Amino acid sequence: MNTPPSTPGAERTGRSSVSAIQLGVLVPLTPPGWVEAGRQLLAGLELAVRDVNDAGGVGGVGGVGGVGGVGGVGGRPLELVVRDTAADPQRAVAAVDELARLGVAALAGEYHSVVARAAAGRADAIGLPYLCSSSVLDALTEQPTEWVARLSPPQSRGWQVYADFLLGAGHRRIAVAVQPSVYWAAGTRILRDHLAAYDGTLVELEVGVSALSPTAVCDALLAHRATALLLLVGHPEPAVPIVKAVRRDQRLGEILIGAPAGQPEFAEWAALLGDDGAGVPFLRYLPETLTPLGTRVEKVLREQLGDAPSFVAFEGYDTVAVLADVLRSHGTDGTDRTDDRTRTRIADAWPRVAVDGTRGQIRFSRTPGISVWQWAWPPIQVVDRDPDPDLAAPDRFRVLHSG
């Protein structure tokens, strides 16, 4: 039975079937959520479900491992039950409760780290397995949990890689334009601690309605003699006005603008900023070379999206690849029943996962300081949009550093 959406076009289910295994999905599909990120994440999730179902579903006889053939004769199809979080933690918690009542076998998705943290905490509390696709806060849950696993790298690792890039490029005096947020505060702390170990310094410039304006940020950069400005702020506001102000200030022609959280990854950044948006390094979680599966997925997603897929779309695909493999190997009991025992089997299977995804083999382990089962380690790159006017193209990126 289809679940009626509360917001037209924002929430939907896939093809309904009595025997379908339902996966609950959390994605930001309306503002103030990062809609483009949600669209990319959902595209990857949906493509993987189509691949699983085209191969015969999950739990049948005669299937082989991997998304290309997880099913077989008599397998059960997967079905996504999608809920829009709109970047609202309370809305996400309510969605987790609703999806659990609807009988989903597991929870997947979410892009915004603070939202994912709220969802993970609730999933842990009620015993619903959750594979977090694209959120990086180290403390995804308050206490160690068996119910939650994560594909994206923890913030401490990714942002240390970014700090290494800055140090390698000769930057020791770093400014961050920052808004109040648990996520931004964690990132600031990681950067400061890592830079300090190499005689680097970091100054915080609080921005927003009641704090520094873009023009005041430019003045502060000069006052602090910073050589790099990092945008730990929302997109498009206030990130876009700050970039424009710095680019147009002739006093700041040599300053590096960076965005470790990945704002320049998406086409909207280039559309809003044009040439001003090039040369802004950010983190993305892609390898130097995609796996054969990743190459095929990239081609299909490019045709579907009309643009190069971001790493977030690959995270979505890999999420379903893992859950399908877990369901095939551990989650079903040969019946059409999806109950607490199914959920427990899924959570118990995290340490036994070995799935060839789009970006490498995925395995989960316990990592010091991380409360959830963690893929150790996803590939990490520092990249930017190529600023060379003779080479630049909307989807041309330069890899500046890998970690």
C-alpha positions as CSV (number, residue, x, y, z in Angstrom):
1,M,0.0,0.0,0.0
2,N,1.3,3.4,-0.9
3,T,1.9,5.8,2.0
4,P,0.2,9.2,1.3
5,P,2.8,12.0,1.2
6,S,2.3,14.9,3.6
7,T,4.1,17.2,1.2
8,P,3.1,16.8,-2.5
9,G,6.1,15.6,-4.5
10,A,8.4,15.5,-1.5
11,E,7.6,12.1,-0.1
12,R,6.7,8.9,-1.9
13,T,7.0,5.2,-2.0
14,G,8.1,2.9,-4.8
15,R,6.2,0.1,-6.5
16,S,4.0,-1.5,-3.8
17,S,4.0,-5.3,-3.3
18,V,2.7,-7.5,-0.5
19,S,6.1,-9.2,-0.3
20,A,8.3,-6.1,-0.8
21,I,11.0,-5.4,1.7
22,Q,10.6,-1.7,2.6
23,L,13.6,0.5,3.4
24,G,12.9,3.9,5.1
25,V,14.8,6.7,3.5
26,L,15.5,10.2,5.0
27,V,16.6,12.9,2.5
28,P,16.4,16.7,2.4
29,L,14.1,17.5,-0.5
30,T,12.7,20.9,0.4
31,P,14.3,24.1,1.9
32,P,15.9,24.9,4.2
33,G,17.4,21.5,3.4
34,W,20.1,21.3,0.8
35,V,17.7,20.2,-2.0
36,E,20.4,19.4,-4.6
37,A,22.2,17.1,-2.2
38,G,18.9,15.3,-1.4
39,R,18.2,14.9,-5.1
40,Q,21.6,13.4,-5.7
41,L,21.4,11.0,-2.7
42,L,17.9,9.9,-3.7
43,A,18.9,9.3,-7.3
44,G,21.7,6.9,-6.1
45,L,19.3,5.1,-3.8
46,E,16.6,4.7,-6.4
47,L,19.0,3.4,-9.1
48,A,20.4,0.8,-6.8
49,V,16.9,-0.4,-5.9
50,R,16.1,-0.7,-9.6
51,D,19.2,-2.8,-10.1
52,V,18.4,-5.1,-7.2
53,N,14.8,-5.6,-8.4
54,D,15.8,-6.0,-12.0
55,A,18.1,-8.8,-10.9
56,G,15.3,-10.6,-9.1
57,G,15.1,-9.0,-5.7
58,V,16.4,-10.2,-2.4
59,G,16.2,-13.6,-0.8
60,G,15.4,-15.7,-3.8
61,V,17.1,-18.9,-5.1
62,G,20.0,-18.8,-7.5
63,G,21.2,-15.2,-7.1
64,V,24.8,-14.2,-6.7
65,G,26.5,-11.6,-4.6
66,G,26.7,-7.9,-5.5
67,V,24.0,-5.4,-6.6
68,G,24.2,-6.8,-10.2
69,G,22.7,-10.1,-9.0
70,V,21.6,-10.1,-5.4
71,G,18.4,-11.8,-6.1
72,G,17.3,-14.8,-8.0
73,V,14.1,-16.7,-8.7
74,G,11.4,-15.9,-6.1
75,G,13.3,-13.0,-4.5
76,R,11.5,-10.2,-2.8
77,P,11.7,-6.7,-4.3
78,L,13.0,-3.7,-2.4
79,E,10.8,-0.7,-1.9
80,L,11.8,2.8,-0.7
81,V,9.6,4.7,1.6
82,V,10.9,8.2,1.4
83,R,10.5,11.0,3.9
84,D,11.7,14.6,3.4
85,T,13.6,15.9,6.5
86,A,13.9,19.5,5.2
87,A,17.1,19.6,7.3
88,D,14.9,19.6,10.5
89,P,16.1,17.2,13.2
90,Q,12.7,17.0,14.9
91,R,11.0,16.2,11.6
92,A,13.6,13.5,11.1
93,V,12.9,11.9,14.5
94,A,9.2,11.9,13.8
95,A,9.9,10.3,10.4
96,V,11.9,7.5,12.1
97,D,9.0,6.7,14.4
98,E,6.6,6.7,11.5
99,L,8.8,4.5,9.3
100,A,9.2,2.0,12.2
101,R,5.5,1.8,12.6
102,L,5.1,1.2,8.9
103,G,7.3,-1.9,9.2
104,V,10.5,-0.9,7.3
105,A,13.3,-3.4,7.7
106,A,16.0,-0.7,8.0
107,L,16.6,3.0,7.7
108,A,18.9,4.7,5.1
109,G,20.0,8.1,3.9
110,E,20.3,11.7,5.2
111,Y,22.8,14.3,4.2
112,H,22.8,16.9,7.0
113,S,25.0,15.7,9.9
114,V,22.9,17.3,12.7
115,V,19.7,15.7,11.2
116,A,21.4,12.4,10.8
117,R,22.6,12.5,14.5
118,A,19.0,13.0,15.6
119,A,17.8,10.2,13.4
120,A,20.6,7.9,14.5
121,G,19.8,8.5,18.2
122,R,16.1,7.7,17.7
123,A,16.9,4.6,15.6
124,D,19.2,3.4,18.3
125,A,16.6,4.0,21.0
126,I,13.8,2.0,19.2
127,G,16.0,-0.8,17.7
128,L,15.8,0.1,14.0
129,P,19.0,-0.5,11.9
130,Y,20.2,2.6,10.2
131,L,22.8,2.8,7.5
132,C,23.8,6.5,7.4
133,S,24.8,7.5,3.9
134,S,26.4,10.9,3.9
135,S,26.8,12.5,7.3
136,V,30.1,12.9,9.1
137,L,29.8,14.0,12.7
138,D,32.0,11.8,14.8
139,A,29.5,11.6,17.6
140,L,26.6,10.3,15.5
141,T,25.1,8.8,18.6
142,E,25.7,9.7,22.3
143,Q,26.7,6.1,23.2
144,P,28.2,3.2,21.3
145,T,25.5,1.4,19.4
146,E,25.0,-1.8,17.4
147,W,22.1,-0.5,15.4
148,V,23.9,2.2,13.3
149,A,26.5,2.0,10.6
150,R,28.0,4.7,8.4
151,L,29.4,5.0,4.9
152,S,30.9,8.5,4.9
153,P,34.2,9.1,6.8
154,P,34.0,10.7,10.3
155,Q,34.6,14.5,10.3
156,S,37.8,14.1,12.3
157,R,39.5,12.2,9.5
158,G,38.1,14.2,6.6
159,W,38.8,17.6,8.0
160,Q,42.3,16.6,9.2
161,V,43.0,15.6,5.6
162,Y,41.8,19.1,4.6
163,A,44.0,20.7,7.2
164,D,47.0,18.7,5.8
165,F,46.2,20.1,2.3
166,L,46.2,23.7,3.7
167,L,49.5,23.1,5.5
168,G,51.1,21.6,2.4
169,A,50.0,24.6,0.4
170,G,51.8,26.9,2.8
171,H,48.9,28.2,4.8
172,R,49.5,28.8,8.5
173,R,47.1,31.7,9.3
174,I,43.6,30.5,8.6
175,A,40.3,32.3,9.1
176,V,36.9,30.6,9.2
177,A,33.7,32.3,8.5
178,V,31.4,30.3,10.8
179,Q,27.8,30.1,11.9
180,P,26.6,28.6,15.2
181,S,26.1,24.9,14.7
182,V,27.3,21.7,16.3
183,Y,28.6,20.6,12.9
184,W,30.6,23.8,12.3
185,A,31.9,23.9,15.9
186,A,33.2,20.4,15.5
187,G,34.9,21.2,12.2
188,T,36.4,24.4,13.7
189,R,37.8,22.4,16.6
190,I,39.3,19.7,14.4
191,L,41.0,22.3,12.2
192,R,42.3,24.3,15.1
193,D,43.8,21.3,16.9
194,H,45.4,19.9,13.7
195,L,46.8,23.2,12.6
196,A,48.2,24.0,16.0
197,A,50.3,20.9,15.9
198,Y,52.2,22.4,13.0
199,D,52.4,26.0,14.3
200,G,49.3,27.0,12.4
201,T,46.7,29.4,13.8
202,L,42.9,29.7,13.2
203,V,40.7,32.7,13.9
204,E,36.9,32.5,14.0
205,L,34.8,35.2,12.2
206,E,31.2,34.8,13.2
207,V,28.9,35.7,10.3
208,G,25.1,36.1,10.0
209,V,22.4,38.6,10.6
210,S,23.7,39.9,13.9
211,A,27.4,39.3,13.3
212,L,29.9,40.2,10.6
213,S,28.7,41.2,7.1
214,P,30.6,40.0,4.0
215,T,32.4,43.4,3.8
216,A,33.4,43.2,7.5
217,V,34.7,39.7,6.8
218,C,37.0,41.1,4.2
219,D,38.3,43.8,6.6
220,A,38.9,41.1,9.3
221,L,40.9,39.0,6.9
222,L,43.3,41.9,6.4
223,A,43.4,42.7,10.1
224,H,44.4,39.1,11.0
225,R,46.7,38.7,8.0
226,A,45.0,35.5,7.0
227,T,46.1,33.7,3.9
228,A,43.0,31.4,3.6
229,L,39.3,31.8,4.4
230,L,37.2,28.7,5.0
231,L,33.4,28.8,4.6
232,L,31.8,27.0,7.6
233,V,28.4,28.5,6.7
234,G,25.2,27.6,4.9
235,H,24.7,27.6,1.1
236,P,23.6,29.7,-0.7
237,E,23.3,32.2,2.2
238,P,25.7,33.4,3.5
239,A,28.3,31.5,1.5
240,V,27.6,33.1,-1.9
241,P,27.7,36.8,-0.7
242,I,30.9,36.2,1.2
243,V,32.6,34.6,-1.9
244,K,31.5,37.5,-4.1
245,A,32.7,40.1,-1.5
246,V,36.2,38.5,-1.2
247,R,36.6,38.0,-4.9
248,R,35.8,41.7,-5.6
249,D,38.1,43.0,-2.9
250,Q,41.3,44.0,-4.6
251,R,43.2,43.8,-1.3
252,L,42.5,40.1,-1.1
253,G,43.6,38.9,-4.5
254,E,46.0,36.3,-3.1
255,I,43.7,34.8,-0.4
256,L,42.5,31.2,-0.8
257,I,38.8,30.5,-0.3
258,G,38.0,27.0,0.9
259,A,34.8,25.1,1.7
260,P,35.6,21.8,3.4
261,A,31.9,20.8,3.8
262,G,31.5,20.5,0.0
263,Q,29.4,23.4,-1.1
264,P,31.1,23.7,-4.5
265,E,30.4,20.1,-5.3
266,F,27.0,20.8,-6.7
267,A,26.0,22.6,-9.9
268,E,24.1,25.3,-8.0
269,W,27.4,26.6,-6.8
270,A,28.7,27.1,-10.3
271,A,25.4,28.6,-11.5
272,L,25.3,31.2,-8.7
273,L,29.0,32.1,-8.7
274,G,30.3,31.5,-12.2
275,D,34.0,32.1,-12.4
276,D,34.0,33.3,-8.7
277,G,33.2,29.8,-7.6
278,A,36.2,28.2,-9.3
279,G,39.4,27.5,-7.3
280,V,37.5,26.8,-4.0
281,P,38.9,23.5,-2.6
282,F,36.4,21.2,-0.9
283,L,36.2,17.6,0.4
284,R,34.6,14.8,-1.6
285,Y,34.6,11.1,-1.0
286,L,35.7,9.6,-4.3
287,P,38.7,7.4,-5.3
288,E,41.1,8.2,-8.1
289,T,39.4,5.5,-10.1
290,L,35.8,4.2,-9.7
291,T,35.2,0.4,-9.5
292,P,33.7,-1.2,-12.6
293,L,30.3,-1.0,-10.9
294,G,31.0,2.7,-10.1
295,T,31.8,3.4,-13.8
296,R,28.5,1.9,-14.9
297,V,26.6,3.7,-12.2
298,E,28.3,7.0,-13.1
299,K,27.1,6.7,-16.7
300,V,23.5,5.9,-15.8
301,L,23.3,8.7,-13.2
302,R,24.8,11.2,-15.6
303,E,22.1,10.4,-18.1
304,Q,19.4,10.5,-15.5
305,L,20.5,13.7,-13.7
306,G,21.7,15.6,-16.8
307,D,24.9,16.3,-15.1
308,A,27.9,14.6,-13.5
309,P,26.8,12.8,-10.3
310,S,28.3,14.0,-7.1
311,F,29.9,11.7,-4.5
312,V,26.6,11.9,-2.6
313,A,24.8,10.0,-5.4
314,F,27.5,7.2,-5.1
315,E,26.9,7.1,-1.3
316,G,23.2,6.6,-2.0
317,Y,23.9,3.7,-4.4
318,D,26.4,2.1,-2.0
319,T,23.8,2.3,0.8
320,V,21.4,0.1,-1.0
321,A,24.2,-2.2,-2.2
322,V,25.1,-2.9,1.4
323,L,21.6,-3.3,2.7
324,A,20.7,-5.6,-0.2
325,D,23.7,-7.8,0.5
326,V,22.9,-7.9,4.2
327,L,19.3,-8.8,3.5
328,R,20.3,-11.5,1.1
329,S,22.8,-13.0,3.5
330,H,21.4,-12.4,6.9
331,G,18.1,-10.4,6.9
332,T,15.4,-12.7,5.5
333,D,14.1,-16.0,6.7
334,G,12.5,-17.3,3.5
335,T,9.1,-15.8,4.4
336,D,7.4,-12.6,3.6
337,R,7.6,-11.5,7.2
338,T,9.6,-8.3,8.2
339,D,9.7,-8.0,12.0
340,D,12.0,-7.3,14.9
341,R,14.0,-10.4,14.2
342,T,14.7,-9.2,10.7
343,R,15.9,-5.9,12.1
344,T,18.1,-7.6,14.7
345,R,19.7,-9.8,12.0
346,I,20.5,-6.7,9.9
347,A,22.2,-5.0,12.9
348,D,24.1,-8.1,13.8
349,A,25.4,-8.3,10.3
350,W,27.3,-5.0,10.2
351,P,30.7,-6.5,11.2
352,R,30.3,-9.3,8.5
353,V,29.7,-6.9,5.6
354,A,32.0,-7.2,2.6
355,V,30.5,-5.5,-0.4
356,D,32.1,-4.3,-3.6
357,G,30.6,-0.9,-4.0
358,T,31.0,1.9,-6.5
359,R,34.1,3.3,-4.7
360,G,35.8,0.2,-3.3
361,Q,35.1,-2.7,-1.0
362,I,32.9,-1.7,2.0
363,R,33.6,-3.3,5.4
364,F,32.5,-2.0,8.8
365,S,34.6,-1.9,11.9
366,R,34.8,-0.3,15.3
367,T,37.0,2.8,15.3
368,P,38.3,4.6,18.4
369,G,36.2,7.6,19.2
370,I,33.4,6.6,16.8
371,S,30.2,5.4,18.3
372,V,28.8,3.6,15.2
373,W,30.0,0.8,12.8
374,Q,32.2,2.7,10.4
375,W,33.5,2.0,6.9
376,A,37.2,2.3,7.4
377,W,38.1,4.0,5.2
378,P,36.2,5.7,2.4
379,P,38.4,7.5,-0.1
380,I,38.9,11.2,0.6
381,Q,40.0,13.9,-1.9
382,V,40.5,17.7,-1.7
383,V,39.3,19.0,-5.1
384,D,38.2,22.3,-6.7
385,R,36.5,23.5,-9.9
386,D,39.3,24.2,-12.3
387,P,39.9,28.0,-12.5
388,D,41.9,27.8,-15.8
389,P,39.7,29.7,-18.3
390,D,41.2,27.6,-21.1
391,L,40.4,24.3,-19.5
392,A,37.5,25.0,-17.2
393,A,34.1,23.3,-17.7
394,P,31.1,23.1,-15.4
395,D,32.0,19.6,-14.3
396,R,35.8,19.7,-14.5
397,F,37.5,19.2,-11.1
398,R,41.1,19.2,-10.1
399,V,42.3,16.7,-7.4
400,L,44.6,18.8,-5.2
401,H,45.2,16.3,-2.4
402,S,44.2,12.8,-1.3
403,G,44.1,11.2,2.1
